[in-house]
Amino acid sequence: MFGNNSSIVNKDKTVPSFVTMNYDEASENAKDLGITLVKGATVESTEEKDQILSQDIEEGTAITKGMEIIVTVSSGAETYKLPDVVGYSEADAISKITKELPNANIVLEYKSDDKSTEGSVIKQSPEGNSDVMESVDVVLTICRDESSLNAVVPNVVGLPEADAKEKIVSSGLTVGNVSNTTSTTVAKGYVITQTATPGEEILKSSTIDIVVSSGRPASSSGSSSNSNNSGNSNSNQSPSGNSTSPSNNTPPSNTQPSGTDSEDDMPTIGSMGSDTTNNTNGDTSGTTNSSTANQ
């Protein structure tokens, strides 16, 4: 027991972490502590060459006389030559880079340049022939006529679908994905939301996605209530005694001959959010009272 304790150089000194350090730098630091670093396995890694990845004696262990620590170091990541695509057309540049570096992430930027051909690459980053990782981010700057660079995003929320599409196209943009969802506040066929912020300047021909209302969500509560209370005072009675009830999810409409909006004619955003249920007051004049129930 005493023999083991005598091998401890200094009980206040413990093994530090050499991980992430360069091997040569770590070796010098280890010598000052009476430790010898031994290079063990060399493995391929995205870390820099000769960077220590692990050590076989944990940080915090008491240092003993003649201590050796085996470390695993990085051989460095495999690098590739990035093709020089300046002067290429946008399509050819993308094709050449992805052929050499299938995992490269290509980002396109556009800039006007009187001295360059429209649609050609005027700059790339990193530069051509650089040594890069296989998954490198490559930024290509493409020449575009200044007049064709930007378009202002229109506000199409609250418009009928057809009008919204027309407005998007007339702004120099492209209609993207059109999806439908139910809504209790937006009339069927009207736009609920859009991508891209209205008033924002974006590249012409960019796509704008829109979500269009398909009308009120289906609900069985109304029909169940009517069924359970058939024949009682909650059923609407016409002056002739015949009962009337809503069909599907369309709210009951007044018996007035004109001026009544159907579900498809609901007002758009800002004036919606309530359904009108008509109750006859029991006289033969056909006069009705309207009560509003917020959705």
Secondary structure by P-SEA (a helix, b strand, c coil): caaaaaacccccccccccccccaaaaaaaaaaacbbbbbcbbbbcccccccccccccccccccccbbbbbbbbbcccbbbbbcccccccaaaaaaaaaaacccbbbbbbbbbbcccccccccccccccccccccbbbbbbbbbbcccccbbbbbbcccccaaaaaaaaaaacccccbbbbbbbccccccccccccccccccccccbbbbbbbbccccccaaaaaaaaaaccccccccccccbbbbbcccccccccccccccccccccccccccbbbbbbbccccccbbbbbbbcc
